[in-house]
């Protein structure tokens, strides 16, 4: 782990309820045990209460760092290196904490000013704060190594989960590619006998569209303008098949092109509107593709005025695939709905979004 990774690593530990729960439980236990005994008080009352919470919080935040620091991509230092790095580091931060206690927590009148320490037959007199230093010093090594090893294991697990999610997302995108192809080919079969020239033009467009689909569908994130280009190719093919029965409206602001998102979020919505809304309707209908923004969300709306939404409507492969892929995007807090709004059947996808101020 590099030095620049330490702030994020430390913040991650303190975002988990288990960390605060452990600090709170340890502090309560230590404080209760301290006040249930008749040991003489070495610090002021508030310091006696604060010290255990502050000490464990310092251990959680600072003790693992020398065991994690490698200066490269490795997640944890070798045991000997970690121990040698922990010696000066733990001495440094515990010394600062002890000095802080001496300055901010003066001993009350009548309190015990010194404790007796016997090492190898030699007797020493120390302030109570230095006794706390000596007690915590070996504890920082044990807890630091344990927390560093736990963090390394959790980081490895997170990486494996991310890799698994990416693999699953790519598999779902790959599954969507032939689905799109089959649906378009199924729609073009009726043109082969009715209008061979139109069928040939549509097949040429299909080759170009499928080339873009293969390229766009394998990426984890792409600019939204690539999705728009793919949609235009797809709608161009459908326009050859449906003719005047398909009328397309775009509400696509310029700023939307540069947004980077997982691919193929809009294509299933548009395909669903064509297949289940406009194509079955004798008179066809209008298709509207919109990109909107609110204060904290990016919103896609695909509406059509073709066939009304049936009460027993069941989602097909395209929307089912999209919903499954959305479960792999928890940071976006996705919300996908399909509803009848007057003459329009509207599919709406909302994604949490932080806009630059």
C-alpha angles and dihedrals in degrees: 000000000000126000092250089060095058099082093053091044093051094046090050091057092051093048092066118089091220091066094053090042092055092048092048094047093046092048093049093047093048093046093047092048091048095052094042091061128072094231111139115260116250099180139038118278096258091046091052088056097041100045100073093048092046093045096052092044088053091048093050093048102037112020096071095050100085090048091052100043112102102143091233141055095296113113099218137021122243112269096253093046091046091051093048091048091047094055098070095029097054091043090053101049095039089050090053092047091050092049090050091054092050091052100040102033111049116189111258122241110281092019121132109266099191141031126207119239124187120196121173091337094312118119124214134184115217138173111254091249091062089050087056088051092054093045093051098041098081089037090061091058094050096043093040093055092044094050093044092052090047091050091049091052092047092048091052090049092050091050091050091049091050090049091049092049092049092049091049092048092051090048090052091048090050089050090054094054098069090039090061091046094051093049093050093046090049090054093048097053091083090058095057093079100025099049115002093180092054090046091053092049091049093050091052088052089048092056091053092045094049091050089055091043093055092049096043096041096059096057123092093214132011138169111273091237088074090058090050090052090051091049091051091053091048094047090046090059092046090049089058090052100040100032115184091356088080120065116176127204124187127203096177116144120211094244090063094068094071097049112112117219141150107285130255098030096130101032095074090049093051093044091050091052091051097043100043102024117030105021096055093047114092092216093041114215150222123293119204124191115192137180114195137169135212129185093280107010145064111220130199119192125185114182135174136186096210123101115356119249110270120228091232094045114150123198118245132216096285098056092036090054091048093050090051091050090049090060086064091058104066094150089065093052089217122206120189122187136172117198145152111251107183107293091349131085104208130195110196127190117189123191127187108247136180109214120204112257 
